[in-house]
Amino acid sequence: MITKLTGIVTEVQEQSVVLEREGIGYEVLVPGYAVGELAAHRGREVVFHTLEFLEGNSANGNLVPRLVGFLHPEDKAFFSRFIGVKGIGPRKALKALSEPIAKIANWITDRELHLLATLPGIGRRGAEMIVAELKGKVDEFASGTATVSTGTTERWAQPQQDALEVMMAWGDGRNDAVRWLERAAQLHPDLSSADEWVKACYRIKAGAEG
């Protein structure tokens, strides 16, 4: 099973992107909320955290492997729980997740059925099912404290660790700060001080750098 895929985003469509790696183009299905962010990454290298599923009619032996990709590991973790709700498969989940994960998790935590019902393909009955099955199971995504260990921070030098602590002290979520630091390391591997790391991260946060 492919769990991570790195490549260049060459095409961005409504429900998928094409990721080119070593001359091969991979179609990666993506949730609606991620399309805007991915469009900003067109022509750049990204790392997708991926899941695979088979689509088609097993009775006829006509099954096609599909790849679902997420820029952030915690989004992949949320998706895995979301498709566990009765009646919500991968395709329906990709369509339904038109809003950021934290916002949807907040709606579930706060039992905002009328808001969940507005998600594409969900409706009132689907919203009730989502809350019934996920209430109390997605609180960490709502609060922004969900973490999926990748071992990244353990390998960081002290200035990066210090920069992470500074940004968290200034009110930024840990997951966001980690993502910015990872991207800063790709763009500026020669940064040395915590101050330089923080400034680079906030340029990325502001969209001044990819």
Steps between C-alpha positions, in 0.01 A plus 500: 500500500625847411489713817711796386577641155726789404488672163426812297140621474446542125119516479230603746140406426177521696541164675855389424852602416771349285824442687804439282780286637792363297312549174180334623179694561289378793134598529439585866146563621473788744227648724335820388643720775857427381459607135581866565814420694610251235442752221753723674747209491471438123847444358647435843601187685261380768475201730165321506394279789294241319237230532398245238162347429346285226214640296264308276297181490669209673242258362620571148863511604513861383683671787718805446755612763462863606740720693377766746749765608531753783761767555483453877509167689231608750260559208561145386429378855170693509400362160561145622253557785251684280468213250425270793157661530228276358411601146807718442755345269818660365335671203216643705743615767722678246198687369364579846826639638461838332597687816824481704529201730513709820174675409317173429638343818373802695154455349502135606621582852239775541222292337442764233270281294373784282856585396605140440188455288629766259803290405463360146312171498440485877156644584323485834499122536867476413582775749319313776692181416834683501437653842370173642809307391775762538389704803792500745732333247623807309548756777875520443443601138256771608746647748793479262696275735486188283849376426622215286856415583733501201821521699573838342544715811725243666759558225487880516792708619454713811424826309206332327374362829530847652314655206218250548469596865499872412219465246292289734553759775372764257179305449569292190387136503771237523397326177504826303838599643647158419377525140650846457831386646509197271436723198756756617756220523430407137532860379780620729709210633777743600300684769685499831328700775156461653418857395576419136281189516210693650523777238511243218198320642295818519587584140364159406194555720434833327529339157814695410676171440371159395 
